[in-house]
Amino acid sequence: MTPQTSALGSLLLSQRVIVLDGATGTELERRGVAINDSKLWSAKLLLTDEGRGALQDVHAAYYEAGADICTTATYQANLTGFLDEGVSPADVGPLFVQGVELCDAARRAFWARECGRREEEADSASAPRRRPLVAYSCGAYGASLADGSEFTGRPKNAHVLSQAVLKVGDYLRKTQETTRTR
C-alpha cells in the first residue's frame, strides 16, 4: 500500500500537523479508574462492561479534543496477563479485537455527532476535517513482563514466556479431559 492510498498516508498528505491522543492510562486515572493494580494496566478494562465504557469514553474525549489518531488500550495486553486475570486462552484473542472495536466505535460516534458526516464522505477533499483514525497499540514482549525490560532488552523474569506456554498447555489438557469425560 502506498502512502497515497492508505488512510494514514492520505491524512499525512492532507494536513501539516497530525494530533495524536494523550496518555490513555493517565486520563483513566485522572477520572478515578484504577489501572495500576494489574500487569495489564488499562487493557484490564477490556474485561468488564464498566471498563469498556470507561475506555470508550476516554477515546471519545480525545477525538472531541481534536485527536486525528487514537491508539487502542492494548499496549500492555498479553496472554500471560489475561491468563493471570482468569481469562481462558480461547477468550484472549477476541479481547485484542475488542480493544480496536471500542476505539473505532468512539471514532464513528464522534464523526457522526460532531462532524455530521457519513463514513463514505470522510475522505473528500472538501471535508473541513479528515476522518480520524484508529491505531493499534502493540507493546514489546518486555512490556508484557511489567518489569521495565522493554526499555533494557533484558527481562528480569525470562521464564515468564515458558510459564505462559505451560499455562496454555495445562488449560488445553484440562479442556480436552473435560470434553472426553462428558
C-alpha positions as CSV (number, residue, x, y, z in Angstrom):
1,M,0.0,0.0,0.0
2,T,1.5,3.3,-1.0
3,P,1.2,6.4,1.3
4,Q,-1.2,7.9,-1.3
5,T,-3.7,5.1,-0.9
6,S,-3.6,4.3,2.8
7,A,-5.7,6.2,5.3
8,L,-2.7,7.3,7.2
9,G,-0.9,8.4,4.0
10,S,-3.9,10.4,3.0
11,L,-4.1,12.1,6.3
12,L,-0.4,12.9,6.3
13,L,-0.6,14.4,2.8
14,S,-3.7,16.5,3.6
15,Q,-2.6,18.1,6.9
16,R,0.6,19.7,8.1
17,V,0.0,18.7,11.7
18,I,-1.4,15.4,13.0
19,V,-2.7,15.4,16.5
20,L,-2.3,12.1,18.5
21,D,-4.3,11.2,21.6
22,G,-2.8,11.5,25.0
23,A,-1.9,9.0,27.7
24,T,-5.0,6.9,28.0
25,G,-3.9,5.3,31.3
26,T,-3.2,8.7,32.8
27,E,-6.6,10.0,31.7
28,L,-8.3,7.0,33.1
29,E,-6.6,7.5,36.5
30,R,-7.5,11.2,36.4
31,R,-11.1,10.1,36.1
32,G,-10.7,7.8,39.2
33,V,-10.3,4.5,37.3
34,A,-7.6,2.3,38.9
35,I,-5.3,0.6,36.4
36,N,-2.1,0.1,38.3
37,D,-3.4,-3.0,40.2
38,S,-2.8,-5.3,37.2
39,K,0.1,-6.1,34.9
40,L,-2.4,-5.3,32.0
41,W,-2.7,-1.7,33.0
42,S,-5.6,-0.1,31.0
43,A,-6.0,-3.3,29.0
44,K,-7.6,-4.9,32.1
45,L,-10.6,-2.7,31.5
46,L,-11.4,-4.8,28.4
47,L,-12.6,-7.5,30.9
48,T,-15.7,-5.7,32.2
49,D,-18.6,-3.7,30.7
50,E,-17.8,-0.8,33.1
51,G,-14.2,-0.9,32.0
52,R,-15.0,-1.0,28.3
53,G,-17.3,2.0,28.8
54,A,-14.5,4.0,30.5
55,L,-12.1,3.2,27.7
56,Q,-14.6,4.2,25.0
57,D,-15.3,7.5,26.9
58,V,-11.6,8.3,27.0
59,H,-11.2,7.6,23.3
60,A,-14.2,9.8,22.6
61,A,-12.8,12.6,24.7
62,Y,-9.6,12.6,22.7
63,Y,-11.4,12.7,19.4
64,E,-13.5,15.5,20.7
65,A,-10.4,17.4,21.8
66,G,-9.1,17.2,18.3
67,A,-7.1,14.0,18.0
68,D,-6.6,12.8,14.5
69,I,-5.4,9.4,15.7
70,C,-6.3,7.5,18.9
71,T,-4.4,4.4,20.0
72,T,-6.1,1.3,21.4
73,A,-5.7,0.4,25.1
74,T,-3.8,-2.8,24.2
75,Y,-0.1,-1.8,24.7
76,Q,0.1,-3.9,27.9
77,A,-2.3,-6.6,26.7
78,N,-0.7,-10.0,26.6
79,L,-1.5,-13.7,27.1
80,T,0.1,-14.1,30.5
81,G,-1.6,-11.0,31.9
82,F,-5.0,-12.2,30.7
83,L,-4.4,-15.7,32.0
84,D,-3.4,-14.3,35.4
85,E,-6.8,-12.4,35.4
86,G,-8.6,-15.7,34.9
87,V,-9.3,-15.4,31.2
88,S,-9.2,-18.7,29.2
89,P,-6.7,-18.8,26.4
90,A,-9.6,-19.2,23.9
91,D,-11.1,-15.9,25.1
92,V,-7.8,-13.8,24.9
93,G,-7.7,-13.2,21.1
94,P,-11.2,-11.5,21.0
95,L,-10.0,-9.1,23.7
96,F,-7.4,-7.7,21.4
97,V,-10.0,-7.2,18.6
98,Q,-12.4,-5.6,21.2
99,G,-9.7,-3.0,22.0
100,V,-9.8,-1.9,18.4
101,E,-13.6,-2.1,18.2
102,L,-14.0,0.2,21.2
103,C,-11.7,2.8,19.8
104,D,-13.4,2.6,16.4
105,A,-16.9,2.9,18.0
106,A,-15.8,6.1,19.7
107,R,-14.4,7.4,16.4
108,R,-17.5,6.6,14.5
109,A,-19.8,8.2,17.1
110,F,-17.6,11.3,17.2
111,W,-17.6,11.5,13.4
112,A,-21.4,11.2,13.2
113,R,-22.2,13.5,16.1
114,E,-19.6,16.2,15.8
115,C,-18.9,16.3,12.1
116,G,-22.3,15.2,10.8
117,R,-20.6,13.1,8.2
118,R,-21.1,9.6,7.0
119,E,-18.1,7.3,6.6
120,E,-18.2,7.5,2.8
121,E,-17.8,11.3,3.0
122,A,-14.9,11.1,5.3
123,D,-12.0,11.5,2.9
124,S,-13.4,14.0,0.4
125,A,-11.0,16.9,-0.4
126,S,-13.7,19.4,0.6
127,A,-14.2,18.0,4.1
128,P,-13.5,20.5,6.9
129,R,-11.8,17.8,8.9
130,R,-10.4,14.5,7.8
131,R,-11.9,11.4,9.4
132,P,-9.8,10.5,12.5
133,L,-8.0,7.1,12.6
134,V,-7.5,4.3,15.0
135,A,-4.0,2.9,15.6
136,Y,-3.5,-0.5,17.2
137,S,-1.1,-0.3,20.1
138,C,1.2,-3.3,20.4
139,G,3.7,-3.4,23.2
140,A,7.1,-5.2,23.1
141,Y,7.4,-8.6,24.7
142,G,9.3,-7.0,27.5
143,A,6.2,-4.8,28.2
144,S,4.2,-7.9,29.0
145,L,6.5,-8.7,31.8
146,A,5.6,-5.3,33.5
147,D,9.2,-5.0,34.8
148,G,10.6,-2.3,32.5
149,S,12.5,-4.8,30.4
150,E,11.0,-3.3,27.2
151,F,13.5,-0.5,27.8
152,T,16.5,-2.6,28.7
153,G,16.1,-5.6,26.5
154,R,16.9,-7.8,29.5
155,P,13.8,-9.3,31.0
156,K,14.2,-9.9,34.8
157,N,11.8,-12.8,34.6
158,A,12.8,-14.6,31.3
159,H,10.9,-17.7,32.4
160,V,7.5,-15.9,32.1
161,L,7.1,-16.9,28.5
162,S,7.6,-20.6,29.2
163,Q,5.2,-20.3,32.1
164,A,2.6,-18.8,29.8
165,V,3.1,-21.7,27.3
166,L,2.7,-24.2,30.2
167,K,-0.5,-22.4,31.4
168,V,-2.0,-22.6,28.0
169,G,-1.0,-26.3,27.7
170,D,-2.5,-27.1,31.1
171,Y,-5.7,-25.3,30.2
172,L,-6.0,-27.1,26.9
173,R,-5.3,-30.5,28.5
174,K,-8.0,-29.9,31.1
175,T,-10.4,-28.8,28.4
176,Q,-9.7,-31.9,26.4
177,E,-10.1,-34.1,29.5
178,T,-13.4,-32.5,30.5
179,T,-14.7,-32.9,26.9
180,R,-13.7,-36.6,26.8
181,T,-15.5,-37.4,30.2
182,R,-18.8,-35.8,29.0
